[in-house]
Amino acid sequence: MGLGGRYAFLPIPEELLSEIDGDILFLITEDLMNRQNLNLELQKLKVCPLWSKLKVVRHSSVHEVGFYWRGMSPILANLVIDDLC
């Protein structure tokens, strides 16, 4: 958690993409505050050669999820569970 109770998220450099590889990847792609920049960054990510080499990408196990996955509350937890079911 960042300063003032806000969440801090840092970008992952391309050369470290292998560090996020796994069986399943949940990628927050819905950000109501900054949708245009998010779409540009997502497009850049998807054309990156290192992205396509990830096992999770090759197995089509990347799931785009809503902005609410960042939150922490019982209501948001239920929304996440609904997505998983």
Secondary structure, 3 states (H helix, E strand, C coil): CCHHHCCCCCCCCHHHHHHHCCCCEEEECCCCCCHHHHHHHHHHHHHCHHHHCCHHHHCCCEEEECHHHHCCCHHHHHHHHHHHC
